[in-house]
Amino acid sequence: MESKRKNFLTILLIIIVVIIVGIIGYLGFELISEKIKENEAQTITDEFDSQIPTVTEDELDDVEELEGEQGSEEKETGENQEENPGGSETTGGGSSSSGNGSGSSSGYYRGGSNSSYTTGVSIGGYWVVGTIRIPATGIKYSIFSQPSAEALERGTGMLYTTNGINQPGNTVIAGHNYRNRLFFSKNKNLVIGNIIYIKDVSGVEVAYAVTSKFVTTSTDSSFYQRDTGGKREITLTTCTDNGSKTGERLIILAREQ
């Protein structure tokens, strides 16, 4: 009897050890996986910021005005060359150089106030159209033009837009809830008045204040095409903590300040 009891305890101990090792291994894998996703997301976001320096809307207006003046000067120079073809070789060369300079200045991927939402930067095989920054939850991620499964492992994705990011109308941005600190996992902690910053490919970062927060179904898109009264608005959508089972979605609405 004693021998059987010892064997039982030995087997029980082995089972407990195996379970503990399994749990540690699982948690270790989750931590490593989380770190990999975080590093990949950070790399893409940093690359976007390096290519698209942050500017204010006033600074962007100044850049566009300067480029407009340069364009007018080049057009005037070109017209003068056509009128004086015999004596414009040197001027023509200068004009060509100036034209190249103008081309390089537009290489910053900065769009005007009517820039299309399709404008973006190709980074790591993904089309990045902006970044989202939420100080209250401590996140900053890229916004990809398509919310594909692979893209949402490295940032957020644009589900819908009226006229483009940071343009009048509504833009819907989706992100995963891993119930940790990544992506939109902490959106449930946002409250009315929290600020969300959206940076677009012009380099302008617009501040939006949270105005509403509610839970709905995964098939509800009634809030996508809404009347914003000509204002800029954004919508954040993610699963609730039990969303993978219930299909529920946590929705955050925010409007420009």
N, C-alpha and C positions, 0 to 999 in steps of 0.2 A: 504493500500500500504506500509506504514511504517513497519507494522508487517511482511509482506512478505519479505521486504528487510532485516530486522533483522534476520529472519529465514534463509534466503539465506547466509548471512554473517556468521551466526553461523555454518551452515553446511560446508561452505567453510573453516572456521577456523578448524573445526574438521578434515576435509580431509587433510589440511596442516599439522596438528599435527600428524595425523596417518602416513603420508608420511615421516615426519621428524623422528618419532620414528622408522619407518621401516628402514630408511637409517642408523640411528645410530645403530640399532640392527644388520643390515647386516655387517656394518663396524666392529662392535665389534666382531661378529662371525668370520669374516675374520682374524682379528688380533689375536684372541684366537687360531684359527686353524693354523695360520702361526707359532705362538709361540710353539704350541704342536709339529708340524713337525720339527721345528728347534731344540727343546730339544731332541726329539727322535733321530734325525740325529746326534747330538752332542754326545749323550750317546754312540752310536755305534762306532763312530769315536774315541772317547776317549778310549773305551775298546780295540779297535784294537791297538792303540798306546801303551797301557799298556802291551799288550801281545807281541807286536812286536816292541822292541826298535829300534830307527833309528840308522843306522850305515853307514859308508862310504863303498865304494866298497873295499878299501884297508883293512879296519877292517874286512870285511866279508871274504876276502881272507885269512887273518891271522887266523880267526876262523876255516875255512875249512882246512887250512894247519895243525892246531893243532889237529883237529879231525882226520885227516888222519894219523898223527903221532901216536895218541892214538890207532887208529884202527890197525896200523902195529904192535905196541907193544903188543896189546892183541892177535893178530894172532900169533906172535912169542912166547908169553907165552903159548898159547894153544898148539902149536907144541911141545914145551919143555915138557909140561905135558904129551903128548902122548908118548914121548920118555922115560920119567921117571915116569911111573904111580905109582911106589911104594913110592916115596918121595915127592909128589907134593900136598898133601892135604892142607897145609897151603897156598902154592902159589896159588893153585886152588881157595881157598876162596878169596884171594886177587884179583885174576883175575875176579872172579864173581862180587866183589864189584866194580872193575874198569869198568867192562862191564855195570853195572847199572849206573855208573857215566856218561859213554859215552851216554847211552840212554837218561838220563835226559838232557844232553847238546843239544841233537837233538830235545828236546821238545819245542824249541823256534820257531818252524815252519819256520826255515830258510832253504830256498832251495839254491842249487848251481846255477851256471850260466845257467844251463840247466833245472832249475825247471819248472814243468808244470804249465800252467795257471790255472789248476784245483786245485792246491794247494791253501789252504786258511784257514780261521779261522771261525768257526761257532759262531755267536754272535746274540742272540735274535731271533734265528730261520732263520737267513740269512747267506749265505756263502760269507764272505768278502774276496776279493782277493787283496785289496790295498786301498790307499787313494789318492785323488787328491786335490792339494792346488794351488790356484791362487791368489797371493798377489794383483794383479791389480784390482780384483773384490771382494777381501776380503772373499773368501770362502775356506772351507776345508771340504770335505765329503768322506765317504766311497765309494769304488767301489765294487758293488755286482757282483757275477758271472753271474747272469741273470737279465736283465732289466724288471722284472715283474712290474705290476702296483703297488703292495704293496711296493716293494723295491724302486721304483722311488719316493715314498712318503717320503723316509728316506735317500736318497743319490743318487748316480749315478749307472748306470749299464753298463756292458761290452757287446756290441753288436757283436763284432768280434775281433779276434786276430790271427796274423800269427803264432807266436811261444810262446806267453805269454807276460804278462806285463813286460816292461823294457827289453825285448829281441829283437834281430834284427827283423825288420819287422814292421808292423803297427797294432795298437790296437785302436779300435773304442769305445768311451765311450759316452753314452747317458745320458741326464739330462733334467728335466722339465724347461720350461720358464713360470713362474707364473706372469711375468711382475712386479716383486717386487725385493727383494734382495736375494731370496732363489735359491739354485741350480745353473742352468745355465742362470738365468734370465738376468744377466748383461754381458753375452758373447758378445753381440753386441758392448760393449765398448772396447773389446780387440783390440789391434793394433799389427802390425808386430813388432816383437822383444820382446813382453811381455813374461814373463817366467811362465811356468806351471810345477809344481812339482808332480811327480808320485812316490809314495812309494809302493813297492811290499812286499810280505810275507817274503822276505829275510831280510827286514828292510832297504834296500837301497832305497834312494830317488834320482831319476834322474831328472835333469832339462832339460826341452824342451822349445825351443824358437819358438814363433808363426811365421810361414812362409807364410801363406795364409789364406784368409777369403773370403767366397763366399756364395751365396744363391742358393739352388737347390730344387728339388721336394722330397717328402717323399719316392718315389719309386726308387730314384737314389742311387745305391750302387757301382757305378763304381770306386769310390776312395777307396773302402775297400781294395781290393787286388791290391796293387800297388807296383812297384819296388822301394824299399828304398835304394838300393845300399849297403845293409848290415848294414845300420844304423837303429837306434831305432827311431820310429816315433809314434805319437798319433794323433787321430782325435776326435774332440768333435762335437757332433751333438745335436741340440735342435730346437724347433719350433721358427720361427720368431714371432714377437709380434702379427701378424695376421695369424700365421700358423694354428691355429685351424680351420680357415675358408678357407684359401688358400691351405693348405697342404705344404707350403714352410718350408724348413729347413735351419738354419744357420749352416755352417760348418766351423770349425777352424782346420787348419792343423799345426802341430808343430813337430820340429825335435830336437833330442838331441844336446846339445851344445858341 
